[in-house]
C-alpha cells in the first residue's frame, strides 16, 4: 500500500506555563491530527541514537532507515548533495551559516532569516578573499563552505548557542585554523557591506560573519529502492533533507512557494504530494516551520505552525486513502530554543486502532505501537 509521511520538524515540546501547562501540540487546534489519533493508532519513536547530537540530520536519516552509525559523515556533505555539488573524495563540506554575533555573543543563528539574494551577495564578496576554500550560496542563512584536502574540524551548531558567548564553541582540531581564518576575513568583508548597511537602515540585524559547522566527506547510502523495493520522493525546502533524499536516490520534488520558514506555502506541499503519490510508492513531506519557531522561542508561531501542519494533514487525508503517518523528528522546546533528544510521538492511520483520542506527546505514550526505533519505522509502515 502507498504511504505519505508528514514530518513537522521540531513539533514536539514541553508543557508551557503560558499555555496552561499544555504543550504547543496539546494547545493547538488540530482537528485532523486528533481525528487521525481516533481513527488510527499512536506510539513513541526513538530518533536520536546514543552518542549523536539531537540534530535534524541524524533524526531524519534515522526515520528514513539509514542508521547514522553506519552512514553519517556530517551535515555539510548532505547539503552539498542537495545543491548539486560534486564533492571530491578528499573534500570536506561544512554547513556555513550567516550569523549575527555582538560582543562575542551569538545573537542570531540566521541573521534575521536573511534572504537568499542578500546571502549570495555577501558570499560573492567573500569568495575572492578566502581562496583556499570554496563558498557556495544556498537558501537564506544556510550556505556551504568546502575545504579541498580537508580534515573535519570539531564544531557546534550556532542554533545551539544563541545568547551564549562563542569563545568555547569555536572550531577545534582538523581544519580549525583555516576555518577561524575564514571567519575573521568574513567579519572584515561584511563590515560596511552594502547589504548590511541596507539591513541596518531597515531595522534588521546585520550579518557579522560566517559560522562553519558539521563538516564531513561525501557519504555512500544504499538507494531507497534497494532498501525497501519502493519508489520514494521528498518534499522539503531545506537543503539538508533534499541532500539526504539525493543520497538515497529518492525523487526531490520542488514546490513553488516552499521557503523553510513560517511563510512557506503549506497547501502547495500537500498538492504536490498528492500529485507525486500517483507515480511513487512513498512521499515524505518535511515542514520546517515548527522547528524555526522553537529556535526563536515563539510560542505563538509554534502553535500557528502546528495548526498549519494540521491543515496539510487534512488536505492529504481528504484525497488519499493509503497509509498516513505524522510525527516530529525531535523536540525543539521553546524553553531551551534548541533541539532535545526525547522520544517523539507518532500517529498512523491504516495499520489498526487504539484508544488514543488526541495526538500529543502524553497521549501517544499509551498508544498500541509502543516505543520503536526510528531506523525500523519505514519497514514497520511498509509491512
N, C-alpha and C positions, 0 to 999 in steps of 0.2 A: 504494500500500500504506500502511496505517496505521502510525503511528510513536509510540513513547514514548521520551522523553529523560529520563534521571535525572542530575541535577546535584548532585554533592557539593561544596558551597561550600568553597573553600579546601583541598580534599582533597590537592592536590599539595604536596610539601615537599622538603627536602634530606636527604641521608644524615645520620643522627644517631648519634654515638658510643655512646650508651646502648642503641641498638638494633643494635649490632654493625656499624655503618656502613650500615645499611639505612635507607630512608625509611619513614615510617609505612605507606605504601601497600604497600611490599615486605614489611614485617614482619607486617602484619595478616593474619589468617586470612580469605582472600577466595575461597572455592571457586567461587562463582558468577561473580565477575568474571574469575577465571582461566579458567573454562570458556568464558566469552564470548571471551576472547582466543584460545583454541584453536579455537573454532568460528566465529569471525568474523575481524576484521582491525582493526589499530590505526593510529594516526597521531598527529601533534602539531598543536596548534591555537594560532594567534596571536590572543589575545583582547583585548589592550590596544594600541590604536593609538598610534603615536608622538605625543607631546605631551599625553597624558592620564595621569592618575594611575591606579594599579592598584586600581581600585575595583570592587565587585560591580555597581554601576550600569552602568559602562562595559562590563564584561565580558559581563554578561547581555544588555544591549542588543545588543551585537555578535553574540552567539551566536544571538539571535532574528532577526538580519539587519538591524537598524536601526543604520546607521553613526553612531557618536557625533558625527563631524564634521558631520553634517547635522542630527541630531535632538536632541542632548543639550543641555539648558539648566541642569541641576543635579539633585541627588538630592532636594532638598526638594519640588519640584513633582511628582515621580513618587510620592512617598509621600503627598502631598496627594490625588492622584488616587485612590490606594488607599483613603484614608479618606473618600472621597466629598465632599471639599471642592471647591466650585466657585470656582476662582480667577478673579478679575477680570483683564483683560489687563495691568493695571499692578501687580498684586500680585506680591511676591517671597516665595516659600515656602522656609523653611530647615528642614532636619532639626535637631531640638533634643534632644540627649542630656541625660539627668540623670546627672551625673558626681560623682566624689569627688576633690577636689583638697585636698592638705595641704601646707602650707609652699610654696605656689606650684608644686607638682609634681603632674602628672596621675597620680593613684594608680590610678584605676579608671574606664574609659570608660563603664561600665554601672552604677556604684554597686552592685556586687554583684548584678547582674541583679535590680534592684528589681522588685517585682510591678506589674502594670498598675494595680491598685487603689491602691497606695501612690503611684505616679506621678500618677494622676489627682487624688488628694487634695492633693498638693503644688502641682500646676499650678492647681487651683481656688483655692488661697490666693494664688498669684502673680498670676493674671489681673487682679484689680482694681487691682493696684499698677503694672501696665505698660499703661496704656490706649492707648498709641499703636501697640500690636501686638496680635495675637491668638494665644493659645497654645491648642493642642489636644492632648489626651492621646491617645496611641496605645497600642502594646503594649510593656510593660516600660519600658526606658530610651529607647525610640525614639518621640519625640514631634515636634511640629510648631510652628514659630513663623512667623507670616505678617506681613509688613510691607506695608500699603497704600501705593501710590505709591512702592515701594521701588526701590533700586538695589543689585544684588547685591554684597555685600562679599567680599573675599578671605578664605578660611577654611582651616582644617586639620582633618581628621577626628581626633577625640580618640583613636581606637584606634591612630593612627599615632604618638602621642607619650606612650604610657604609660611612666612612670618618668622623664620629662623635665620640665624647667622649662617653664611655659606662656608665659613672657613673649614669646618670639619667635614664638608661634603664635596670638596673639590676633587677632580680626577686624581687617581693614585695608581702607581705602577704602570707597566706596559707603555702605552702611548701618552702617558700623563703629561710629560714635559711639553710635547708637541701640542697637545690639546690646550694646556694652560697658556702657551704662547698664542695660539689662535684666539682664545678667549680675550686675552689682553689686547690683541690687534683689533678685535671686533669692537671693543669699548672705544678705541680711538676713532675707528671709521664711523661708528654710529653716532658719536657725539657731534651734534650740529648738523647731522644729515638732514636734507630737505624733508624726508619722510617724518622724522622725529619732530622737526620744527612745526610741520603741519599738524601732527598729532597733539602736540602741546597746545597749539592755538585752539584746537577743537576740544580741549579738556580731556584728552585721552592719555594714558600712560605711555611714556617713550619706551622704545626698545633699547636697553642699555648694553646688551651683549648677547652672544650665543651661549648655549649650555649643552655640550655634547654628553650623551649618556647611552648606556646599554649597547655597547659595540660588540660585533661578532662577525664571523665569516658566514658565507652562504650555506644554509642548511640543505640537507637532502632528505625529502619526505617520500614515502610511497604515495602513489596517487590515491585520491579519494575513491576512484572507481576500482582500483586494485584492492583496496581495503574493504570496501562494502559491496562491490558489484552493483553500484548505483551511480547515476549521474547527479552532480550537485552544483548549486550555484550560490554565490554570496552577494548580498546587497548591503553595502556599508559605504559611508562617506569617509571612513578612516583608513588611511594607508596601511596601518598595521593589519587590519582584518583582511583587506584585499591582498596583502602580501602573503598571509597565511594561505588564503584561497589559491593564489597563483602557485605557491609551492606544492599545494595538493592537487594541482591540475583541475581545480573547480572553475566554473564559468564566473567571471567577475561581471556583475550586472550593474551598469552605470545608470543612475536615476537622476534626471534633471531636478534641481532644487534640493538635493540632499547635501547638507552642509556639515554634519557632525556637531551641530550646536542647537540651541533652543529653537532657532528659526528654520530648522530642516522641514522639508515637505513630507510629513508623516504619511499622508494618504497616497502620495505618489509611490512611496515604498511599497505600500500594500498593493497598489495597482500593478506595479512591475512584478511583484512576487506572484500574483495571481496569473499574470501572463506567462512568467517563466515556468511555473509548475505544470503548464500544459506540455512542455517539452522535456522537463527534467523530473527526476525522482525525488529530489530534496532541495529545498531552498532555505537558506539561513538569513534571516533579516536582523541586522545589527542596528540598534538605535542608541546613539551615544549620549543623548541629552541628559538622562538622569545622572550619569557619571559627572558630567560637567557641572551640574547643579550641586552635587555633593562636594566637588572640589572648591566651588565658590562659597560653600556654606549657606546656600539659599534654600530655605525650607519651601518657600512659595514656588520657586522654579522647579524644585524636585517633585512636588506634588503635581504641578501642571504637566511636567514631562511624563510622569507615570500615567496621568489621565490621557495623555496623547498616545502612549503605548497602548492603553486600553482601546482607544479608537481604532488603532491598527488591528488589534485582535478581533474587534467586532467586524471590521471590513473583511478580514480573511475568513472568518468562520461563516459569514453570510453567504460566501460563494465557493467555499472549499469544504469537501466532506471527507478528506483524508485525516491523517493524524496531525494534530497541532500540539506543539509544546511551547511553553513560555517560561522564562527564567532569567535571572541576572547572571552575570559571570562571577561577580564578587560583590560584597557590600562596599559602598563608599559613604560612610556615615557622615552626616552633617557636622557632628561634634568634632571630628578629627580632620575633616576636609581631605582625606586621602583614603586609599583602599585598605580594607582589612581582610583577614583570611578565614572568617567564619563560614560555616556551611550556608548555602543559599537555597531558597525554596524553589520548587518547580511544580508545574501543573501540566497534565497531559490529558487530552481527550482522544478517545478511540482505542484505549487499552484498559478498560474497566472503570469501575466507580467505587468511591469510598464515602465516608461520612463528612468530608470537608464541605463547608458551605461558603468559604471565603478564601481568596488567595492571599496569603500573608506569611510572614516568617514564622509566626507562632502556630498558625493552623496547619501549615504543611508538615510540622513535626509529627503530627498524628496521622499523616496520610499513609495509605496502604503500601506505597512503594518504599517506605523506609528511607534509609540513608544509602546512597550509591556513590560510586567513584565516577568522576566526570569522564575519564577515558573510556568507560564502558557505556556511556549514556546513549550514543547513537546506535550501538549494537542492540541495546535494550529497545529503542524506538523502532528499529527495523525488523524486530522478530516478533 
